Amino acid sequence: MGAIKRVLIAIVVAGLAYKIGEKITFIPPIPHLDPSPWWGPGNPQTEDTAIRPFKIRIPAKDVEDLQIRLGLPLRLTTPLENANFTYGMNHDTLKDIIGYWRKSYDWRAREKRLNRYPHYKTQIEGLDIHFMRASAQVGDRKGVKVVPLLLIHGWPGSFVEFYNILPLLTTPQDGSSVVFEVICPSIPGYGFSQRSSKQGMGHLETSQIFLKLMKRLGYEKFYLQGGDWGSIIATAMATMYPENVLGVHVNMIAINSAGPNMKLILGALLPAGIIVAEEDQHKVYPLKEKFSYLIQETGYMHLQASKPDTIGAALDQSPVSLAAYILEKFSTWTHIDYIRLPDGGLLQKNFPIALDELLDNICIYWYVFE
Ligand SMILES: *[C@@H]1O[C@H](CO)[C@@H](O)[C@H](O)[C@H]1NC(C)=O
């Protein structure tokens, strides 16, 4: 090979390496948001910044309406033999759960439980934002530090999912001198938080709303915990408002940037131990298996992201449809092997979420309409 050719190849390789390096280390700029948009219907109005106490009290006509819909004859196909949850929500299990919901589940009793913590609403950027507050219970314990914590739910969850963990966060625990003052907001469009009337509401916009909420409550600096959408919102808040966020904890982590993706692919090609440690191999490889699992389990996401109003028509019309759609996720996302069980694990004694609690969550999705 001639010297000139070799020099040219070296230049091309160096240029490529430089470009790849640039891509891997590129840090995108902080997005710029309109500091005071109006997400409510119509034209912007003066914001009412009052923090109003709120009690969960679903009107009797809505409770009756649900009862009527649950009492309609079920139109559910017979599941394929031995399919269990592998084709989605198993209809035999769904029938059992709808029967329980209709006959045994007592909304008014559950509502009382949900009102155990005080709830509030306050208007931010044109939307009524709901939050629940679980105050720190220090008692006469000395040397205990109280810190504010914003606890953010995701889909298909709601503030309902935190009731069992709140006492652990708000009271002094063995070996810890920190307790939390917990604020559980509902993401706009979830639970009792008003939905946006305008297009363009995403996790970044929600981050700004939640920062305003914490500031309105008097917290300039606070901690964050988030799961699912909550983790994405919490991560965005920590990135956009580092001066306000003391710490962030998430129980779902999504990374999709050039560097980690490149590592993932290189790790698949190179022997174990070079990029991905021997003991971590099973978590990410074989890629084919992991990707097909991801595709298998995320159809809902594509549907909701692209045609939300189409699936919305089915879910808003029938509590049976809504329960099927949400419960399937609680089964598979509790344990991936639960798709092999006839009841998806949902009715097993050791399922970590009681059926009443699962139905509380579905009721919040059902009752808060519009
Ligand atoms: C479904 O459950 C039945 C009964 O437990 C079991 O025999 C069958 O193998 C399961 N099907 C799958 C796909 O796991």
The ligand as an SDF file (V2000), in Angstrom:
LIG
                    3D

 14 14  0  0  0  0  0  0  0  0999 V2000
  -51.0210  -22.1930   32.0680 C   0  0  0  0  0  0  0  0  0  0  0  0
  -51.3570  -22.7230   33.3130 O   0  0  0  0  0  0  0  0  0  0  0  0
  -51.5060  -24.1350   33.3280 C   0  0  0  0  0  0  0  0  0  0  0  0
  -52.0300  -24.5520   34.7060 C   0  0  0  0  0  0  0  0  0  0  0  0
  -51.2060  -24.0500   35.7290 O   0  0  0  0  0  0  0  0  0  0  0  0
  -50.1830  -24.8010   32.9610 C   0  0  0  0  0  0  0  0  0  0  0  0
  -50.3240  -26.1920   32.9180 O   0  0  0  0  0  0  0  0  0  0  0  0
  -49.7260  -24.2590   31.6140 C   0  0  0  0  0  0  0  0  0  0  0  0
  -48.4460  -24.7650   31.2930 O   0  0  0  0  0  0  0  0  0  0  0  0
  -49.6920  -22.7500   31.6230 C   0  0  0  0  0  0  0  0  0  0  0  0
  -49.3930  -22.2130   30.3080 N   0  0  0  0  0  0  0  0  0  0  0  0
  -48.2820  -21.5470   30.0170 C   0  0  0  0  0  0  0  0  0  0  0  0
  -48.1790  -20.9800   28.6430 C   0  0  0  0  0  0  0  0  0  0  0  0
  -47.3890  -21.3430   30.8230 O   0  0  0  0  0  0  0  0  0  0  0  0
  1  2  1  0
  1 10  1  0
  2  3  1  0
  3  4  1  0
  3  6  1  0
  4  5  1  0
  6  7  1  0
  6  8  1  0
  8  9  1  0
  8 10  1  0
 10 11  1  0
 11 12  1  0
 12 13  1  0
 12 14  2  0
M  END
$$$$
